[in-house]
């Protein structure tokens, strides 16, 4: 105990520096976890406030989960969330790594900075702003896409009423907004690779492709695996702005745009069913946690250096 107190006193400056972040994390990340109790209750409002409502609501066990999985919504939101994220993880990884490698090969550093800035800019745009960008392309009467179709004598398409196009629209929009930012991490890792490796490869007669294959990609592999593990942990989480704002909450598109996050939001806003939406959120978090552990275990079996923990 004396040693512990001595260490606290010795490191008091550093502890004070991290204290605000620790408090913020406890208040916004750990304290709300207590709300998961609502997933096992039939929440009813009480005139004395929220705490009284939680305490007086009846326990229903797994009834909320049973009802959630008995509806067709459970299959639709799970399918959409998993499939979209699977595409985002695989194609996003390929695009981000490819883009980082291409940028690292640019000799003109000023031109490289211009490209980086241009690709990074969409990341800082709100999904509300992006949704209006998309609308300028897909508007029925003034949209650019329908104007192009009219030039070829084709009938305009009511894009916001045609579900078949939206898996592609959402995927393209997501990559346009996020791949530039994702590539920055890999570009920074490439910049940290010892140049002696490339010089040795060139002496051995390796061309650019072989240098990328045998030097760049192996050096990036630990980072790729760790980031992929983290992404798999979020495979049951969807970007709310992408799936709610960009399709403009069109009811005819729910079959391809409704994911767990939008389902929880609509459940709260339209039905006011707090218990059901909490059950959906807990289901989402639990599966993500299990996937992180499972993926990390597999990575650790393949190579301990690739594991996250």
N, C-alpha and C positions, 0 to 999 in steps of 0.2 A: 504493500500500500504506500509506504514511504517513497519507494522508487517511482511508483506511478505518479504521485503528487509532485515529485521532483521533476519528472519528465514534462508534466503539465506546466510547471513554472518555467522550465528552461525553454520550452517552445511556446510560451504564452503569446508572443508577437504573431507567430504564424497561426495559432489557433484563433486569435482575435480577427485576423484577416479572413479566415474561412468561415467565421461565425455567421455573417449575414447570408452567405450562400447556403449554409447548413440549415438555418432557420427557414429560409425560403423553400428549400427542398422538403423539409418536414411538413410545412404548412400546406404546400401545393401538391406534393406527391404521396406522402404517407398518411396524413390526416384524412384525406378524402377516401382512403381505402376502407375506413369504417363504414362508409355508405354501402358497401357491398352486402351488408346485412339485409338490405331491402330486397335483394334477390330471393330471399327465403321468407319474405313476409307479404301479406296482402295489405299494401300501404293504403291507409285511410287518413285523410286530413283531420287534425284535431284543432279546436279553436285556440288552444294554448301555445301553438307554434309547432315548428318542425320537429324538435326533439321529442315533444309529447306525442306527435304523430308517429314517430318511429317506435317509441316505447309502447304505445297502446295498440299498434297494428298487430293483427293476429299472425302467428307463425303458420306457414303453409308448406314448409319443407321444400321439396323439389317440384312443387306444383307449377310454378312459373316456368321452369325449364321444360317440364312435360308439355305444357300448353304451347310453348314456343316451338318445340320440335314437332309437334303434331300439325302445325300449319304449313302451308306451302311456302310461306315467306322464309322459313328457316333454310330450306333448300336453295331458294333463289338467292338470298343474300350471301349465304356461304359459298355457293358456286361462283357468283360474280366476284366476291372479294378475293377468293383464292386464285381464280383464273387470271383476273386482271393483274394481281400482284406477282403471280408466277411469270407472266409476260414481262412485266416491268423489271423484275429482278434479272431475268436471263438477257433480254434484249438491252436493258439499261446498262448492265455490266459490259456487254460487248461494245455498245456504242461509246460508253464513257472511257473504256480502256483504249479503244481504237482512236478516239478523238485526242486523248492525252498523248498517245504515241505520235500521231500526226503533228500535233503542236510542238512536241519535243524535237521533231526533225526540221522545223523551220529554221533557216539560217538567219533570216532577217528578224531580229528580236523586236524591233518596233512593230513590224507587221504582226508578229506573234501576239504582242500585247493588245493590238487592235482586235484580233480575232478572239482572244480570251475575254476581253471586255464585252464584245458583242454577244458572245455565247453565254456569258454570266448574267447579263442584264435581265433576261426574262425571269430568272429565279426570284428577283426582288419585286416582281409585279404581283399584285393581289389577284386572286382567282376571280374576283368581281370584274377587274379590268380585263383579264384574259377572256372572260365570258363574253364581253362586248366585242373584243377582237374576233372571236369565233362567230359571233352573231353577224358581224359585217360580211363574213364569207358565206354564211348559211341562211341569211334572211330570205324569205320566200320571194318578196317583190324587188328588193334592192341588193340582195346578196351577190357577191362576186361570182360564186359558183354557179348560180342560176343564170347570171348574165352570160357566163362562158357557155353554158349549155344551150342558151337561146341562139348563140352565134352559130351553133352546129345544127339548129333546127330541132332541138330536143325540148321536151316539156320540162318546166321547172319542177323541182322536187321539194316537197314539204319536209325538210330535214328533221325538224323537231317533232315529227309524227311518224318517222320511219326508224324503228329500232335497229334494223339490219346494218345501218351505217355507223352506229355509235361506238361499237367496240374499236373500230379503226380511228374514229375521230378522237375519242378519249385517249387512246394510246399515243397517237401523234402529238396531241396537245400536251400530254404528260412529258414526253421526251423533249419536246421543244422547250418546255419550261425548266426541266430538271437536269438534263444530261450535261449541259455546260457546267453547272455547279459540281456535279458528281465527278467530272473529269479533272477538276482542279486538284482533288486529293491524289489521284493517280499521277498527275503531272508533277506534283511536289515530290512524290516518291521516286519518279524517274530522275528528277533533278538531283536526288541524293545518291544515285548509283555511282559507284567509283568509276571514273572515266578510264582507268587502267584496264578494266575488263573489256571495254570496247576497243581500246588500242591493241590489246592482245588478240582479240578476235579478228581485227583487220590484218594484223601481221600473219595470222593463220589463213588469210584469204577469205574470210567471211564477208558476204555482202550485207546490205542493210536488212534484208529479210532474215538472214541467219543470225545477225546480231540481235534483232528483236526476239527471235525464237529462243535463242540460247542464252541471252544475257538479260534483256529487259523483262520478258514474261516470267522467268524463274525468280527474278528479284521482286517482282510485283505479287507473286503468288501468295505469300503470307498475308499481305494486306487485302488481296481479293477475297481470300477465305474468311478472314475476320469480318469484313464488311458484308459478305454474303450471309454469314451466320446472323448478324444483326438484322439484315433485311428479312431473312426467313422468320425471325422472331416477330416481325411486324407484318407477316403475310396475312394475318387476320385483321389488320388495321388498314383502313382505306383513307385516302386524302379526301376529306369532306368537301372542300372547295371544288375539287375536280369533278366529283360525282353529283354535286348538288347545284353549284353555280353555273358550270359550263352547259349542262343540258337544260338550264333554266327551269328546273323542277317540273319538267313536262311529264304528266301522268302516263302518257302513252309510251314513254321510254323506260318505265320502272323495271320492266323485265330484264333490261340490260344495264341499267344505271343504279339500281337499288342495291346498296351494299350495307354492311353491318352499321357503319357510322350514320348513314342517312336514315336507316331503319330506326335507330335509337332516337335520332332527332325528330323524325316524324311521329314516332310513338309518344314522345313527350309533348310536342306541339299540337298534335291533332287529337290524340286519344287521352293524353294526360296519364298514361299508365306507367307510373314510375317503377313499379316492381318488375314489370315485364321488360322494360328497357334496361334496367339494372342487371337483370338476368342475362340479357343479350350481351351487355358490355362485359360482364364477368366471364361469360363463355368465351368471348373474344380474347380477353387477357389471359385466361388459363391456358387456352390452346397455344397462344403465342409463347408463353413461358415454357410449356412442354417442348415446343418445337426448337426453341433456343437450346435447351438442355440436350435434346436428341441430336441436333446438328453438331453441337460442340463435341458431343461424345464420339460421333462418327469421325469428325476432323481429328480428334485426339488419337483415335485408333490408327488413322492413316499416317499422321505425323504430329507428334506432340507440339512441335513448334508452331503449327497452324492453329491450334486451339485457342479459344478466347480465354479460358480459365481451366 
